[in-house]
Amino acid sequence: MKTSTLEFEINPIDNSILANLLGTFDSNIRSIENELNIQIKNRGNLFLLEGQKRKLPLGERILLELHSIASRESIDKEKVHLVIKKIMNHQEQSSSSTTQSTFIKSPRREIQTRNLNQYEYIQSIRSHDVTFGIGPAGTGKTYLAVAAAIESLQRQDVKRIILVRPAVEAGENLGFLPGDLSQKVDPYLRPMYDALYEMMGFEQVSNLIERRTIELAPLAFMRGRSLNESFIILDEAQNTTVEQMKMFLTRMGFGSKSVVNGDITQIDLPTEKKSGLEHALSVVSDIDKIASVHFSHKDVVRHRIVQEIVEAYEKNKDSK
């Protein structure tokens, strides 16, 4: 296959920024080469790209974007991957950051949305009473919902955060499991715990749980409750039954907000049971103040191999 070359300079020249851009033993450069199937050589700030002609401008844009980031903060593999993905999907931050990106502040870090669907998801959560987040693993549904919940708590829009998940693996019969309620529920709520600890720190989260400002519970324990001034997140909602979903959605009281997340391609219910998430999307989607955001494999923000795995499964499903 015929190859072309592209030569350009990165300015201003700063050795520390350049080292940050290149990565340890040029690891960042190797990542770009592997993604685009091109070769990248440099002598100081002079770069030479070689490969398919159509891919060389992408390589240049990725390097320029990374150089801009490297001048402000440390570059790691995740940032390299996200910049590559953004440029390859034609999502130019320079021209669309105001419409495709927003920030969520938490005590320990500031979270930025990384693609259009994440942006729309957060905007929907902020402006709607109920938001459905539908899509594969790795798209940031749970992480961003927890961030939005913390934001609402900090602004005093709500008085507590309630994190809910169906314990399908235990048949929602947790009595036979050892330990107290918290110990029984922990394995099912671990992804939300992890997000809380990262954004608020272990000590603050523990204090808020002790004061019941943050409550973690299996779906089965929600019956009969009316939740006022609460930010409620239901995770893994594809594993709710129709009855459970109706029960959950009707728990909302005054001043509350709900986020319902799930992946309808990973339903673990018995075959005779219809997913409450699928059913709800067809029943309540036309109600004002209820929004739904659908993510795809293109929105996966984990390791690139995760995106490719999700895409492969989607193609396999479509070919059946």
C-alpha positions as semicolon CSV with decimal commas, in nm:
position;residue;x (nm);y (nm);z (nm)
1;M;0,000;0,000;0,000
2;K;0,131;0,343;-0,096
3;T;0,238;0,556;0,199
4;S;0,266;0,933;0,238
5;T;0,449;1,157;0,480
6;L;0,352;1,467;0,673
7;E;0,600;1,695;0,849
8;F;0,513;1,969;1,098
9;E;0,648;2,154;1,401
10;I;0,498;2,194;1,745
11;N;0,558;2,531;1,906
12;P;0,653;2,678;2,141
13;I;0,951;2,455;2,219
14;D;0,952;2,337;2,582
15;N;1,139;2,017;2,669
16;S;0,930;1,938;2,978
17;I;0,603;1,973;2,785
18;L;0,746;1,768;2,500
19;A;0,851;1,490;2,740
20;N;0,500;1,491;2,888
21;L;0,353;1,465;2,538
22;L;0,577;1,177;2,429
23;G;0,530;0,974;2,747
24;T;0,772;0,735;2,918
25;F;0,985;0,570;2,647
26;D;0,756;0,738;2,390
27;S;0,460;0,530;2,514
28;N;0,204;0,794;2,412
29;I;0,346;0,806;2,060
30;R;0,327;0,425;2,039
31;S;-0,042;0,441;2,135
32;I;-0,116;0,684;1,852
33;E;0,083;0,472;1,606
34;N;-0,110;0,159;1,703
35;E;-0,451;0,327;1,677
36;L;-0,388;0,493;1,339
37;N;-0,146;0,234;1,197
38;I;0,108;0,504;1,115
39;Q;0,470;0,572;1,210
40;I;0,570;0,880;1,408
41;K;0,925;1,009;1,436
42;N;1,042;1,327;1,600
43;R;1,356;1,531;1,645
44;G;1,278;1,774;1,922
45;N;0,965;1,960;1,821
46;L;0,984;1,851;1,453
47;F;0,751;1,558;1,380
48;L;0,742;1,329;1,076
49;L;0,435;1,110;1,021
50;E;0,429;0,825;0,769
51;G;0,137;0,607;0,663
52;Q;-0,193;0,623;0,473
53;K;-0,250;0,977;0,351
54;R;-0,598;1,009;0,504
55;K;-0,470;0,917;0,852
56;L;-0,181;1,162;0,870
57;P;-0,392;1,476;0,938
58;L;-0,562;1,283;1,219
59;G;-0,222;1,207;1,369
60;E;-0,124;1,573;1,347
61;R;-0,447;1,688;1,514
62;I;-0,407;1,431;1,793
63;L;-0,049;1,540;1,864
64;L;-0,142;1,908;1,863
65;E;-0,434;1,844;2,097
66;L;-0,216;1,639;2,333
67;H;0,052;1,910;2,327
68;S;-0,208;2,165;2,433
69;I;-0,314;1,940;2,723
70;A;0,049;1,861;2,813
71;S;0,114;2,230;2,871
72;R;-0,151;2,232;3,147
73;E;-0,147;1,888;3,308
74;S;0,014;1,546;3,313
75;I;-0,067;1,314;3,022
76;D;-0,162;0,952;3,096
77;K;-0,285;0,660;2,885
78;E;-0,649;0,744;2,950
79;K;-0,611;1,101;2,823
80;V;-0,428;0,978;2,513
81;H;-0,706;0,730;2,442
82;L;-0,979;0,991;2,489
83;V;-0,809;1,244;2,261
84;I;-0,758;0,980;1,991
85;K;-1,122;0,877;2,020
86;K;-1,248;1,235;2,008
87;I;-1,045;1,328;1,702
88;M;-1,133;1,006;1,520
89;N;-1,503;1,069;1,588
90;H;-1,470;1,426;1,456
91;Q;-1,559;1,582;1,789
92;E;-1,340;1,890;1,788
93;Q;-1,311;2,035;2,136
94;S;-1,196;2,371;2,004
95;S;-1,522;2,431;1,815
96;S;-1,776;2,238;2,022
97;S;-1,670;2,245;2,384
98;T;-1,953;2,483;2,475
99;T;-2,217;2,250;2,332
100;Q;-2,065;1,909;2,400
101;S;-1,894;1,944;2,736
102;T;-1,987;2,041;3,089
103;F;-1,824;2,018;3,431
104;I;-1,953;1,866;3,753
105;K;-1,780;1,969;4,074
106;S;-1,729;1,727;4,361
107;P;-1,525;1,779;4,681
108;R;-1,218;1,595;4,549
109;R;-1,226;1,648;4,176
110;E;-1,395;1,818;3,882
111;I;-1,558;1,578;3,635
112;Q;-1,590;1,671;3,269
113;T;-1,826;1,505;3,023
114;R;-1,634;1,345;2,739
115;N;-1,878;1,316;2,451
116;L;-2,212;1,448;2,328
117;N;-2,426;1,176;2,490
118;Q;-2,259;1,227;2,828
119;Y;-2,325;1,600;2,795
120;E;-2,693;1,541;2,707
121;Y;-2,722;1,291;2,992
122;I;-2,604;1,543;3,253
123;Q;-2,820;1,820;3,104
124;S;-3,121;1,587;3,115
125;I;-3,054;1,497;3,479
126;R;-3,031;1,865;3,568
127;S;-3,352;1,962;3,388
128;H;-3,579;1,656;3,432
129;D;-3,736;1,480;3,729
130;V;-3,658;1,133;3,588
131;T;-3,379;1,045;3,346
132;F;-3,318;0,705;3,187
133;G;-2,960;0,626;3,086
134;I;-2,953;0,332;2,844
135;G;-2,639;0,178;2,703
136;P;-2,345;-0,059;2,740
137;A;-2,092;-0,084;3,019
138;G;-1,813;0,172;3,023
139;T;-2,014;0,471;2,898
140;G;-2,006;0,650;3,235
141;K;-2,376;0,618;3,324
142;T;-2,327;0,526;3,690
143;Y;-2,023;0,745;3,747
144;L;-2,187;1,059;3,608
145;A;-2,515;0,992;3,790
146;V;-2,327;0,973;4,121
147;A;-2,143;1,295;4,031
148;A;-2,474;1,467;3,956
149;A;-2,616;1,342;4,286
150;I;-2,320;1,484;4,479
151;E;-2,360;1,813;4,292
152;S;-2,728;1,831;4,392
153;L;-2,644;1,752;4,754
154;Q;-2,376;2,021;4,766
155;R;-2,618;2,278;4,622
156;Q;-2,875;2,169;4,881
157;D;-3,123;2,089;4,604
158;V;-3,175;1,757;4,786
159;K;-3,117;1,643;5,144
160;R;-2,997;1,289;5,072
161;I;-2,873;1,050;4,808
162;I;-3,028;0,705;4,775
163;L;-2,846;0,442;4,569
164;V;-3,051;0,141;4,465
165;R;-2,978;-0,178;4,276
166;P;-3,173;-0,501;4,218
167;A;-2,996;-0,799;4,375
168;V;-3,088;-1,040;4,098
169;E;-2,805;-1,281;4,171
170;A;-2,950;-1,343;4,516
171;G;-3,306;-1,349;4,389
172;E;-3,370;-1,038;4,603
173;N;-3,384;-1,277;4,898
174;L;-3,089;-1,149;5,098
175;G;-3,181;-1,310;5,429
176;F;-2,963;-1,616;5,383
177;L;-2,649;-1,408;5,319
178;P;-2,413;-1,359;5,617
179;G;-2,370;-1,023;5,792
180;D;-2,588;-0,719;5,852
181;L;-2,784;-0,537;5,580
182;S;-2,487;-0,322;5,478
183;Q;-2,264;-0,628;5,434
184;K;-2,532;-0,812;5,238
185;V;-2,584;-0,520;4,999
186;D;-2,221;-0,410;4,953
187;P;-2,130;-0,641;4,658
188;Y;-2,425;-0,516;4,453
189;L;-2,354;-0,148;4,514
190;R;-1,975;-0,159;4,481
191;P;-1,958;0,047;4,153
192;M;-2,149;0,330;4,321
193;Y;-1,936;0,305;4,637
194;D;-1,622;0,333;4,424
195;A;-1,751;0,647;4,251
196;L;-1,845;0,804;4,585
197;Y;-1,504;0,734;4,739
198;E;-1,323;0,879;4,437
199;M;-1,526;1,201;4,441
200;M;-1,566;1,258;4,814
201;G;-1,311;1,046;4,998
202;F;-1,365;0,747;5,227
203;E;-1,404;0,946;5,548
204;Q;-1,668;1,188;5,419
205;V;-1,867;0,911;5,251
206;S;-1,858;0,701;5,571
207;N;-1,982;0,999;5,774
208;L;-2,265;1,068;5,530
209;I;-2,369;0,701;5,530
210;E;-2,364;0,699;5,911
211;R;-2,587;1,009;5,914
212;R;-2,806;0,846;5,645
213;T;-2,748;1,138;5,412
214;I;-2,627;0,870;5,172
215;E;-2,831;0,551;5,178
216;L;-2,751;0,232;4,990
217;A;-3,024;-0,026;4,955
218;P;-3,144;-0,318;4,743
219;L;-3,456;-0,252;4,540
220;A;-3,660;-0,495;4,750
221;F;-3,624;-0,260;5,050
222;M;-3,789;0,032;4,869
223;R;-4,147;-0,091;4,895
224;G;-4,387;0,128;5,088
225;R;-4,154;0,428;5,107
226;S;-4,212;0,784;4,986
227;L;-3,885;0,964;4,919
228;N;-3,892;1,343;4,948
229;E;-3,602;1,578;4,866
230;S;-3,388;1,286;4,753
231;F;-3,162;1,210;4,458
232;I;-3,236;0,845;4,378
233;I;-3,022;0,635;4,145
234;L;-3,136;0,293;4,028
235;D;-2,846;0,106;3,870
236;E;-2,862;-0,216;3,662
237;A;-3,229;-0,138;3,601
238;Q;-3,253;-0,392;3,318
239;N;-3,279;-0,654;3,594
240;T;-3,598;-0,513;3,744
241;T;-3,933;-0,672;3,669
242;V;-4,222;-0,462;3,540
243;E;-4,376;-0,458;3,889
244;Q;-4,048;-0,357;4,053
245;M;-3,992;-0,071;3,808
246;K;-4,343;0,064;3,865
247;M;-4,284;0,038;4,240
248;F;-3,953;0,225;4,212
249;L;-4,082;0,506;3,989
250;T;-4,373;0,569;4,225
251;R;-4,144;0,611;4,529
252;M;-4,062;0,969;4,426
253;G;-4,183;1,239;4,663
254;F;-4,172;1,618;4,652
255;G;-3,840;1,776;4,554
256;S;-3,690;1,445;4,441
257;K;-3,506;1,343;4,127
258;S;-3,446;0,993;3,989
259;V;-3,191;0,848;3,750
260;V;-3,251;0,499;3,608
261;N;-2,955;0,329;3,440
262;G;-2,927;0,001;3,257
263;D;-2,811;-0,201;2,959
264;I;-3,098;-0,384;2,792
265;T;-2,852;-0,618;2,618
266;Q;-2,746;-0,765;2,955
267;I;-3,070;-0,877;3,118
268;D;-3,018;-1,145;3,386
269;L;-3,385;-1,207;3,462
270;P;-3,544;-1,548;3,398
271;T;-3,660;-1,576;3,037
272;E;-4,027;-1,564;3,135
273;K;-3,981;-1,227;3,309
274;K;-4,003;-0,904;3,108
275;S;-3,748;-0,635;3,191
276;G;-3,903;-0,345;3,377
277;L;-3,658;-0,110;3,206
278;E;-3,765;-0,211;2,856
279;H;-4,129;-0,187;2,957
280;A;-4,090;0,155;3,122
281;L;-3,920;0,303;2,816
282;S;-4,227;0,220;2,608
283;V;-4,480;0,330;2,872
284;V;-4,352;0,655;3,028
285;S;-4,123;0,802;2,763
286;D;-4,383;1,058;2,648
287;I;-4,438;1,205;2,995
288;D;-4,307;1,560;3,045
289;K;-4,007;1,586;3,279
290;I;-3,896;1,233;3,190
291;A;-3,594;1,207;2,959
292;S;-3,401;0,917;2,811
293;V;-3,046;0,919;2,676
294;H;-2,918;0,626;2,470
295;F;-2,546;0,548;2,469
296;S;-2,366;0,327;2,215
297;H;-2,027;0,157;2,181
298;K;-1,889;0,488;2,049
299;D;-1,947;0,642;2,394
300;V;-1,737;0,386;2,585
301;V;-1,470;0,572;2,781
302;R;-1,279;0,274;2,917
303;H;-0,987;0,096;2,748
304;R;-1,035;0,090;2,369
305;I;-1,063;-0,290;2,375
306;V;-1,386;-0,250;2,578
307;Q;-1,532;-0,035;2,301
308;E;-1,434;-0,295;2,041
309;I;-1,583;-0,579;2,248
310;V;-1,915;-0,394;2,285
311;E;-1,917;-0,315;1,913
312;A;-1,848;-0,681;1,826
313;Y;-2,140;-0,797;2,039
314;E;-2,370;-0,538;1,880
315;K;-2,272;-0,657;1,532
316;N;-2,328;-1,019;1,635
317;K;-2,675;-0,933;1,768
318;D;-2,767;-0,749;1,448
319;S;-2,655;-1,040;1,228
320;K;-2,882;-1,291;1,400
